Amino acid sequence: MIPAYNASAFIQDAVSSVLSQTHADLEVLVIDDGSTDDTATRAAGDPCVRVIRTSQQGNYYARNRGLNEARGDYVAFLDADDLWTEDKLRLQIAALKARPGAGICFTDHFLFRGRRPKPLYVDPTNTCPEPEREGRRFLERLFRTNFTITSSVLMTREAVDAVGLFDTAFQNAMDYDYWLRTVCRFEAVYLPDRCVLKREHEENISRNKVNTHLAVQYLLCKLLAEGPLTPRYDRSLEPVIAAHLRRLDYDLGLEYLVREDYAEALNRLTAAAGHKDSFRRIALLAARLRSGRLVRAIRDYRQGRRMTRFRRFEEI
């Protein structure tokens, strides 16, 4: 399933990466979410591809339309600007068949920038280390941080029917909500194979970090309010969720700080007491003093940390 809005620059590459799969039995759904360009025309052309045009309602409405239209035994998700490696579906379906009771499979991924997938990069901080790929430890890690990407996910039809539709309260992070709701009910499989090439560009919806952090706070608070949903999700996860909420307040405080929204930065950084306290105190000082110089130093430090985090695959 590929939701797309004004994705004419990328949609053909995305569809081609699906049609190139070594798993042959395919139904490719492109949900054109009210595009004003030629996304629908560029996506069509192969008998396996079904383009469904809708009025523009947003990313998760488009995903829900795709869930209702999908007819296969498995449902996979692909963002219109990302690519799959040719063995992705074959590896994931085999992994789920080998694990009775599992309902969802994630993979690792590469990053690339611009039009061509070269060079490839990896983010060592945004993955799942081997000791945490199984059972309860995987569940706890996913509640601590969203290290997954939507384009890596394959689910069984049984899991999709049990979990239902995406929450549409926000236009960011509701995929994370869906994965959490799934792993509360079904075992998960994580493959370390890098089966997705995730494209980074300025139009990525995840670039709006404030909205993303607010959406994750919403969905975690929703889970806390609902209480235990299944035997896989019990009260022992609540401290993990509480720590994640403190980190989100910290991240939001820094985002508001670099936007020079000092009052909101102060509120969020105060609420994050205990998380990265040394740097948090520096950020609190910048918010209290309304110091543009200190804020610029914090912003430059964070941008530098992010750029040095990615490593070229050839260098690993």
Residue pairs with C-beta under 8 A, 6 or more apart in sequence:
1 29
1 31
1 63
1 66
1 67
1 70
1 75
1 76
1 77
1 78
2 11
2 14
2 15
2 18
2 28
2 29
2 30
2 31
2 43
2 78
2 79
2 80
3 31
3 33
3 59
3 62
3 63
3 66
3 79
3 80
4 11
4 14
4 30
4 31
4 32
4 33
4 35
4 39
4 43
4 62
4 80
5 32
5 33
5 34
5 35
5 39
5 56
5 59
5 62
5 80
6 35
6 36
6 37
6 39
7 14
7 35
7 37
7 39
7 80
7 81
8 35
8 37
8 38
8 39
8 42
10 80
10 81
10 199
11 30
11 39
11 42
11 43
11 80
12 42
12 43
13 83
14 78
14 79
14 80
14 81
14 82
14 83
15 28
15 30
15 43
15 46
15 49
17 78
17 83
17 84
17 85
17 86
17 197
18 26
18 28
18 78
18 84
19 26
19 28
19 46
19 48
19 49
20 84
20 86
21 84
21 86
21 87
21 88
21 89
21 90
22 86
22 87
22 89
22 90
23 89
23 90
23 93
25 72
26 48
26 89
27 48
27 50
27 70
27 71
27 72
28 46
28 48
28 49
28 50
29 50
29 52
29 66
29 69
29 70
30 39
30 40
30 43
30 44
30 49
30 50
30 51
30 52
31 52
31 54
31 62
31 63
31 65
31 66
31 69
32 39
32 40
32 43
32 51
32 52
32 53
32 54
33 54
33 56
33 57
33 58
33 59
33 61
33 62
34 53
34 54
34 55
34 56
34 57
35 56
39 80
40 51
40 53
43 49
43 51
44 51
50 69
52 65
52 66
52 69
54 61
54 62
54 65
58 168
58 171
59 171
59 205
60 166
60 167
60 168
60 171
60 174
60 175
61 168
63 77
63 166
63 175
64 165
64 166
64 168
66 75
67 75
67 160
67 165
67 166
68 165
70 157
70 160
72 157
73 156
73 157
74 89
74 92
74 93
74 96
74 154
74 155
74 156
74 157
75 154
75 155
75 156
75 157
75 160
76 88
76 89
76 92
76 153
76 154
76 155
77 150
77 151
77 153
77 154
77 175
78 84
78 150
78 151
79 150
79 151
79 198
81 199
81 201
81 203
81 204
82 149
82 151
82 196
82 197
82 198
82 199
83 117
83 196
83 197
83 199
84 151
84 195
84 196
84 197
85 194
85 195
85 196
85 197
87 193
87 195
88 107
88 195
88 196
89 154
91 107
91 191
91 193
91 195
92 105
92 107
92 154
92 189
92 191
92 195
93 154
95 102
95 105
95 189
95 191
96 102
96 103
96 105
96 154
96 156
96 189
99 187
99 189
101 186
101 187
102 156
102 186
102 187
102 188
102 189
103 155
103 156
103 158
103 159
103 162
103 182
103 185
103 186
103 187
103 188
104 153
104 154
104 155
104 156
104 159
104 179
104 182
104 183
104 186
104 188
104 189
105 153
105 154
105 155
105 188
105 189
105 190
105 191
106 128
106 148
106 152
106 153
106 179
106 188
106 189
106 190
106 191
107 152
107 190
107 191
107 192
107 193
107 194
107 195
107 196
108 127
108 128
108 152
108 191
108 192
108 193
108 194
108 195
108 196
109 149
109 151
109 152
109 194
109 195
109 196
109 197
109 198
110 117
110 120
110 121
110 122
110 194
110 196
110 197
110 198
110 313
111 120
111 121
111 122
111 123
111 197
111 198
111 200
111 310
112 118
112 119
112 120
112 121
112 197
112 198
112 199
112 200
113 121
113 199
113 200
113 201
114 199
114 201
117 197
117 199
119 312
119 313
119 314
120 197
120 312
120 313
120 314
121 310
121 311
121 312
121 313
122 194
122 310
122 311
122 313
122 316
123 309
123 310
123 311
124 309
124 311
125 309
126 147
127 147
127 192
128 138
128 141
128 147
128 190
128 192
130 192
131 137
132 138
132 140
132 141
133 190
133 192
135 187
138 183
138 188
138 190
139 183
139 184
139 188
139 232
139 233
139 237
140 237
140 240
141 147
142 148
142 179
142 180
142 183
142 188
143 180
143 237
143 240
143 241
143 244
144 240
144 243
144 244
145 244
146 173
146 176
146 179
146 216
148 176
148 179
149 196
149 198
150 175
151 196
151 198
152 195
152 196
153 175
153 179
155 182
156 186
159 182
159 185
159 186
162 185
162 186
163 178
163 181
163 182
163 185
166 174
166 175
166 177
166 178
167 174
167 177
167 178
167 219
167 222
168 174
169 215
169 218
170 211
170 214
170 215
170 218
171 205
171 211
171 215
172 205
172 206
172 208
172 211
172 212
172 215
173 212
173 215
173 216
173 219
174 215
174 219
176 216
176 219
177 219
177 222
180 219
180 223
181 229
182 188
183 232
184 229
184 230
184 232
184 233
185 229
185 230
185 232
206 212
209 251
209 255
210 252
210 255
210 256
210 259
213 248
213 251
213 252
213 255
214 252
216 244
216 248
217 245
217 248
217 249
217 252
220 241
220 244
220 245
220 248
221 245
223 229
223 233
223 241
224 238
224 241
227 235
228 234
228 235
243 275
246 271
246 272
246 273
246 274
246 275
247 272
247 275
249 268
249 269
249 271
249 272
249 275
250 268
250 269
250 272
250 275
250 276
250 280
252 264
252 268
253 264
253 265
253 266
253 267
253 268
253 269
253 271
253 272
253 280
253 283
253 287
254 265
254 269
254 283
254 298
254 302
256 262
256 264
256 265
256 268
257 265
257 269
257 283
257 286
257 287
257 295
257 298
258 295
258 298
258 299
258 302
260 290
260 292
260 295
262 287
262 288
262 290
265 283
265 287
266 284
266 287
266 288
269 280
269 283
269 284
269 287
270 284
272 280
273 280
282 294
282 298
283 298
285 291
285 294
286 294
286 295
286 298
